[in-house]
Amino acid sequence: MKGAKQRPPAECLYLSFSHRAEGCVFPLHTAASLFLLAYCDCRAFKVYLVLTEDREDVSLPESPPAPGVQTHVISRDELPPIVQNCCLPAVVETPDNFCRAGLAVVLRHIIQRAYDLDPSRKELLELLGFKKTCLKACAEVSQWTRLCELTIPLATEHFLRESPQAPCVPAELQQLERKLGEPVRVHNDDKLRRQKLRQQQAAAPGPRPAQAQRPGTGPGPELQAAFCRLGLQEEPAAAPREPPRVRRARASELPPLEHVFAEGLYFTLADIVLLPCVHLFLVALSRRLSEKLAEFPLLAAWYQRVQEVPRVRAAASQCGIRFLHLPELLSRSQEQRPELSETLGAEDPEEQSEAPFVGGPRPTMTKLREKGIEVMFAPHPCPAWTLDWNSLPAAVSPKEGKMSSDRALRKQQQLNNLVSVVTQQAKPGDRIVDFCSGGGHVGIVLAHVLPLCQVILVENKELSLIRAKKRSDELGLSNIWFIQANMEYFTGMFNIGVALHACGVATDMVIDHCIQARATFVTSPCCYGFIQRTSKFSFPKSEQFKAVLSYKEHMILCRFADQTAVQLPAPRRLIGKQCMYLVDLDRARAAEERGYSAHVISMEPESCSPKNNMIVGVPV
């Protein structure tokens, strides 16, 4: 029909499949993906269930995950080559050189595609949360993403596999219970907190208002706000002006807001990811350790509340999930719910912040110097090397991007440094991975100048990768793949890993990924001030630096390493440059302790970037 919006070609969605139990498809990443497809009524994908092992007796899903969605069962050997290098779930576009991998990335893409097909369903975008950041941060730096995307699904699966005679309640589910008891922090929450204060004062001196209520039983301002957004309640009439004692109350005197859903007041993608996990956990707990149910009143209240969200019950029914009803536990939850002060006191030690830093970097640098650790850059292997930018196609040059001519020149100089080292190391047939690739400035140049090598761009920002693919298509490159994923979801083997200005611990993630693959790495770090302890990395990293510096002293170096901007006084920039070197030297020494020859090199010319270090490591 003339003027009708043309439906884009279906994408292929690949999901792991091991077995079915309690109505859910396993692994739980797959259960969450199928549930979201049903919830969104999304038919934009051809769904393939990929067997995790060679079995002919697998029990397949009894019905498709959504009307019109058919599932096909394949083995891992039948996956497109690009997907064989990634963790599932994964989505692939035709012609099989653009892949999205990892649970959060794939689920966010499903939501966006469902909305694109029907822009009238604006409620779907609400699943992405405030500023569309729900589960966007990678699990390595976000404890919340890690809890939802990795640890809770894995802990639930482990709990279900445990012997019924001696089950152990997963600590991750206990952590989620505590999270649900913490105060909610939302944008511009002052109005809701004052409404809550007015309600509490109106109820005084009677009993304290119930804090965990089922929808429809007189919700407080939190539930009112949440269910108005979901369309379950009408917007309340304009409230009369608050009494003076409420208007004048200081922020510290206002009551905290309480969780309605997992991330706070509003139903988001996090609730969809957690629902199959919590459902199976509560089912197993009610059978094996029913007395323990009373320890999870907030989780049970959340579980019951999510069922009231429109389309959740229908999607669950379609996926074979049969909800429990926990009326006794819910009635007890109002009496047994822990106080906010108790739950906040139960925070994980990792979440407790360090004391503020005192002093500058000089005492730390002096300690290192006394142990023979001094600032001494390795010589640049080819300081005058440069690409002939004038002879290259326009789409290869960073000048084609949206940047000033001065910045484009500096970017060319940065690329000269990285490409010169990579081309020295690369051999025909090598795989080169451009981690944190952004718009593909490094990867596209490498794919063009090394046509006999396979280049893979790995980036978690969708729009950046789409821009890179557009430039690649203009050049007609056939030796390049694009993978939107956090780098831990790229599992393929490779020979060289490169990263230009990977922020904070992303540089450490790149180096670690390369070491695990025994690949050469060429990295240029950035954002030293964002370096912090993670579930995988502690600092200092090398045994040599650990013997001299504490974590706080190392963090002082990291903070001052960011003070290299050109507008700063020259002495201050010099200190910043020295701190940069020492932080990167610790990274290089840690690589050497794992069987590498590693060096810290300064880019030429140094004016190409305030962050002008390179760490180059070659396995020995």
N, C-alpha and C positions, 0 to 999 in steps of 0.2 A: 504494500500500500504506500502511495506517495507520501513522503514526510515522516513515515514511521521510523523509529530508531532501529537500526540494524543490530541484531544480536551478535555479539562477538563470538568467535569460535570457542568451543568448549576447551577448557584446560584440563589437564590430567592431574588428579590428586592421588598420591600414593601413600597408603597407610599400612603400617605393620599389622600383622594378624597372627595371633598364636592360638587363641581359643575363646570360647564364650563361657560366662558363668554369671549367675544371678541376673541374667538379662543384659549384661554388659559385654562388649567386645574388648578383648585384651590384646595388647597392652592398653593402659588407661589413656595414653595420648590419643589412641585411635578412638576410644569411647568418647572423649571430649570433642574430637573432630566431627564424628558422626552426629553427636548431640547438637553441635552448633549448626551443622547443615540442616538438620530437622527444624531447629528453632528458627532459623532464618528462611526456611523453605527455599533453599538455594539450589538451583538446578544448573549452575554454570560449569559444573565439573563432571568429567568422567572419573569415577571412583574405582581405584584398583586396590584390592587387599593383597598385600605382599606377605607370603608365608614366611614366618621366621625360621621354620625348619621343614624338611621334606617329610610331609605327612599327608596321607590320603584320607584319614578318618576325621579331619577337622569338621567341627560343627559350624556351618556358615550362618550369618544373620538370617533370621526368618523372613524379614521384610526389608525393603530398601530404606535408607536413612531419611529420605524425603520423597514425596510424590514425584515420580518421573526420574528418580536417580537410581540407576542400576549399578551394582557392584560386580567387579570381575576379579577373580582370584588368579594371581600369577606368582611365580617364584622370583627370587631376587635376581637370578640370572637374566630374567626378561625385562629388567628395568632399563630405561635409557641410560647410556654411559654417564651422563652428567649426574643422574640421581644415584648411581652406584657409588659416587664419591661423597654422599651426604647421609646424614641421619634422617630417618623418617620421623614425622610426616614431611612430605615434599610436594610442591606443585610445579609443574613444568608447562611452559608455553611452547607452542610451535614456533620455530623449527628445532626444539629441544636443545637450545643453547642458553636459555634463561630459566633458572630454577630458584624457587623459594623453599627454604628448608628450616626445620625447627618448629616446635609447637606454637610458640607465640607468634612468630612471623606468619605461619600458615593460617592460623585462626584470624589474625588481623586482616589478612588478605581475603579470606572468605567473607568477612563482614563487609569489606569495601566492595567486593564484586557483587554481593547481594544488593547493596545500596545502589551501585551503578546501574543494575538492571531495573531497579524500581526506586527512583529518587524520592518518591512520595513517602517511603518508609524511613523517615528521619530518625525514628527511634533506634534503628540499627546502629547508627553512628554513636548513639549514647553509650553503646557497649564499650566504645574505645575510651571512655572516661574524659575527664577534664583535659582540654587541649590535646585530646587523642593520644594520651601517653600511657594508657593502661597496658602493662606488661611490655612496654617498648624497650626499657633499659635491659641490657643483657644480664643474664643470671650471674655472671662473674662479678659485677659491681652492684647489683641490686639484690638485697636479701629477700625482698618481697617476690620478685620475679623468680628467684631461685626456689623459694618455698613453693610457689604455685606450679611452676613449670617442671621442676625436677624432683625436689625432695619429697613432697607429699605424694605424688603419684607412685614414686618408687617405694616409699615407705608403706603405702597402702598395699601394693602388690606383694611386698615381702610379708606383711602381716597376714595376708590371706593364704600365703604358702606355708606359714608356720604351723607346727604341730598343734592341733586343738588342745592337747594336754598341757602345754606350757607356753601359751601365747604371751607376748610382751607388748603392751600398748605403745605404739610408736611415739617417740618424743616429738616428731614433727606435727602430729595431730594435737598433742598437748600444747605445742607452741602456737598453733592456730587458735586454740581455745583462749590462750592468753592474749593473742592479738585482738580477738573480738571483744576483749574486756578493756582495751586501751581507749583513751579518748580519741574522738574523730577530729581530724584536722581537715577542714574544707575551706575553699576560697570564700572570703567574705561571710564568715559564719557568725558574726556579731549579732545579727538580727535574730537568728534562731536561738542563740544562747540567751538572749534577753527575753524572748518568748518563754523559754524554759524556766528562767528565773521567776517570771511573773506567775507561771503556773504553780511552781513550787511554793511561792509565797501565798498564793490564793488557797492552796491546800493546807497550809500550816494552820493550827498546830496538830493536824491529824497525822495519820501514818504516812510514811514516805511513799511517794508514787512508785508504782511498779516500774521496773526498768526493763524487763524483758516481756513484752506483750505480744500477743498474736494479733495479726492484722484484723481490724474491725472491732477491737475491744478498747476503744478510746485511746488511740495513739497519741504520743507526745509530738512535739514539733518535728522531731527527726522522722518519725514514720509518716507524718502528714506530708512533709516535703518529698520523701521518697515515693509515696504512693500517688501523690499528685502528678509527679513526673511520669509515672507508669500508667496514668489514666484510670487508676483504681478508685480515686476519690476526686471530687471537684475541688477547685481552688477555694480555699477558705475566704470568707468575706473579710474585707479590710478590718483589721483589729482596731479597737479604740486605742487612743494614745496611751503609751505606757505610763504608769504612775512615776512620780519623781524619783522614788528610791530605786526603781529599775533603770531609769534613764541615766541616773548619776552613778550607777555602780561601775567600779573599775573592772577592766578586763579580767584581772586576777580573781575577782569576786563572782564571775559568771560561772555557772555550772558547765562541765564539759559535755559535749555531744557524744552520744553513744552509737555504736554500730547498728545499722539496719542490715546492710549487706557487707560483703567481705572487705571492700576497700573503704567503706564508710557509709554514706547515706544512699548511694545510688547503685542500681544493679548494673554490673559491668561484666566484661569478658572474664575477669578473675572468678566471678561466681560460677560461670559456665564451666571453667576448667576444674574448679574444686568440686562441683556437684557430684559427678560420678564417683570421685574418690571418697567423699564424705558419706555418700549413700552406701557404698560397699563396706566402708569402715563401720558404720553404725549397724548394718545388717550383721556383720561378723561379730561385732562386740555384743549385740543383743543375744546372740546364740552362745557365745563362749564365755563371756564375762559380763553378764547382764548387770551385775552389781556395780560395774565400772561406768555404766551409762550416766549415773548421777554426777560423775566428774566432768561431764561435757554439757552442761545446761545451755551455754551460749551457742555451741555448735548445733545442738538440737533445735534451739529456737531459730537459728539462721536457716537450718535445713527445712523447717516447717514454713518459714516465711518465704523462701525462694519458690516454694510450690505455688504460692499465690500470684506469682508474676504471670501475666498473660503469656500463653503459648508454651510455658514450661511443662505443664502436665501433658499436653498433647505431644510435645517433642519427646518427653520421657517415655510415654506409652509407645510411640512409634519405634523407639530404640530398644524397647523391651525392658525398661526400668520400671519396677513396681515400687512405689514409694512406701516407706514405713510410716506408721502413725504413732507418735510418741506422746500421747496426752498426759500420762502420769509424770513423765520426765519434765514436760513443759510446765505442768502445774507446780512442780517442785523447784523449777529453775528460779522463780521469783524469790524463793527463800534461800536457796543455796548459792545464788550467784555471788562470786567473789567481788569484794569492793574494788574500785578502780585503783586505789592505792596499793592493794595487794598484788594485782596483776602487773602494775607497773614495776613493782619491786622484783618481779620474777623475770625481768628481761634477761636475755642471753648476755653473757659477759662480753661477747664480740660487739654488741650493739652499744656498749657504754663507751662514750668518747674519751679520748685521752685528755689529760690536763693541757691547758694552753702552753705554747712554747714560750720560753723565756731566754733572752739573749740572742746573739747573732751567730753566724757560721764560723767565725775565726777560731774559737776554742776547739770546735769539732775538726776543722782542717788542721789545726796544730797537732791534735792527737794522732791523726792519720800520718802526718809528716814525721812525727817522732817514731812511728812504726815503719818508716820507709815507703809510705804510700804518697806519692807526689803527683802533681799535675804535669803530664808529659804525653802529648798526643802522638800517636803513631803517624809516620809520614804518609801523605796522600799518595796512592799508587799511580795516579795519572792526573795531576792537578790542572793541566792545560787542555785536557780532552774536552771536546764539545761536539754535539750533534750539528750537522749542517741544517739548521732550522729553515733556512730560506729555500732549500731544495725539497723539503718534506711537504706532503699534502697539507692543506690548511687544517683539516680536521684532526691532524696529529698534534698540532700546537695548542698549548693552553690559552693562546690568544683568542681561540674560538669560544672560550668560556666567557662568562659574565664577570670579567675582572678588568681593572685598569691596565694600561700598557706597561706601567712600571711594575705592577705586581706580576703581570704575565712574564716580564723579563726575568724577575727573580725566580719565578716558578720554573722557567727554562733552565736557569742555572742550577736549581736544586735537582732537576731531572738529569742534567749532565752528570752530576756527581753519582747518583744512584745507578743510572744506566751504564756508565763507564765501568763500574765494579761488576754489575750483573753480566755484561757482555764478556768480561774477562773470564767469568766462571762458567757461563752457559755453553752447552754442547748441543748439537743437533739431536732432536728427540726429547730434550729435557722438558719437564713440566715446571713452570714458574707461576707462583701464586702471589698475586698482589693483594695482601691483606689490608683491611680498612681502606679500600681502594677509592672511596668517594666517587667523583665523576670520572675516574679512570685515567687520570693524567699519566701515571706511571705505566699501568698495564697496557694502555693503547699504544704508547710509544714502543714498549717492549714487543708487543705483538707485531708491530709494523717492521721493526728493525731486525727481529729474530723470527722470520716466517717459518723456520723449521722447528720451532719450539711451540708447545701448547701453553697458552697463558690463561690463567683463571683469575677472575676478579671476585673477591669475597668482600661484601659490604652489607651492613644491616639497614642502611637508609635506602628505601625504595626509590625515591625520586632521583637520588644521585646515580644509582645504578641504571635507571632508565635513560638518563642523559648520556651515560657512558655507552650504552647499547646503541643509542641513536648515532653517536659519533662513529662507532665501529661499523654500523650498517652503511654509513656514508663512505667509509673506506673500503668496504667489501671484505673485511677481515674474516677468514674462515678458521683461524687457529685460536679462537678466543671463546671462553665461557663466562657467563655471568651468574653468580650465586648470591642471592639475598639471604643472608643468614648471619647469626653470630658465629665467630670463627670456630668455636668448639663443635659446631654441627658439620663442618667440613672434615671429612675423615679420609679423603683420598691421599695417596702417596704423591710426593713431589720432590723436586731436586733443589729448587731455590725458592726461598720466601723473601718477599720484599715488602716494606711498609714505610711510606713517607708520612711523617708527623702523626703517628698513632698515639692517641692521647693517654696519658697516665699509665695505668697498668696494662693498657692494650698493647704497648710495646713488649711488656713481659709475657703477655699471652702469645704474641707472635713468635718471640724467641723460643718459648717453651714448645709451641706447636712445631717449629722447625727442628728443634732438638729431638723431639719424639720421632720425627720422620727422618732423622739424620740428614737433614737438608742444610745447605748453606743459607745464612740469613744476612740480609742487608737492610738495616732499619735506621730510621731517623726519628728519634723520640720527640715528644712534645708534651706540654702541660704537666710538667713535673710536680706541680702543686696538687694535682689530682691523684698522685700515687698514694695508696693506702693499703692496709692489710686486706686480704680477701680470703675466701675459703681455700684458695689454692696457693697464694703467695704471701710470704712474710718478708720483712725488710729489717736489716740488710739481707741480701740474698746469698752472697758468697761467704764461705767460712772465714776467709781472711778479714773481711769487713766486720763480720759478727764478733770476731775476737777483739775488736777495737771499739765499735760503736754500739750504742743501744738503739732501740727503735726510735725513740724521741730524737736522738742526735741525728739519725739518718733522715728523719722527717724535716729537720732544720735545713739540711742540705737541699732536700727536694723543694722546700718553699723558696729558698733563696735562688735556686737554679732557674726559676721563672723570671728573675729580674735581669733580663738581658735586652729589654726593648731599647730601641735607638734613642728615644727621648730621655733616657736616664743618664745621669753623669757617668763619665768614662770609668772612674774607679769602681762605681757600683756595678757597672756592666762586667767589669773584669772579675769581680767576686762571683757574679752570677755565672759567668762562663766557667770558672774554676769549679763551682758547685755542680754545674751540669756534667763536667768531665768526671768528677768523683762518683756521682750517682751512676753514670753510664759505665765507669770502670768496674763498679761493683757488679753490674749486670754482665760485663765481659768476663770477669773473674769467675762468676758463677757458671757461665757457659764452659769455661776452661776446665772447671772441676767435673764437668760432664763429658769430657772428651773432645773439646773444640779448641781451635786456635782462634782467639778473638782479639780485636783491636778497636780502640776508639779513635776516630779520625775526624778532623774538622773539615767541613766543606770549603770548597774554593769557588768564588771568593766568599769570605765570611759574611759579607754584607747581603748574601742571598737570602738570609733568614736569621732572625734572632735565635731560632732553634736550629743551629747549623752543625750539630754533631751527627756522626754516623757510627753505628756499631756494626762491624762486619765479623761474622763468625763462619769458619770452615771446619767441618768434621775432620779429625785426624785419625 
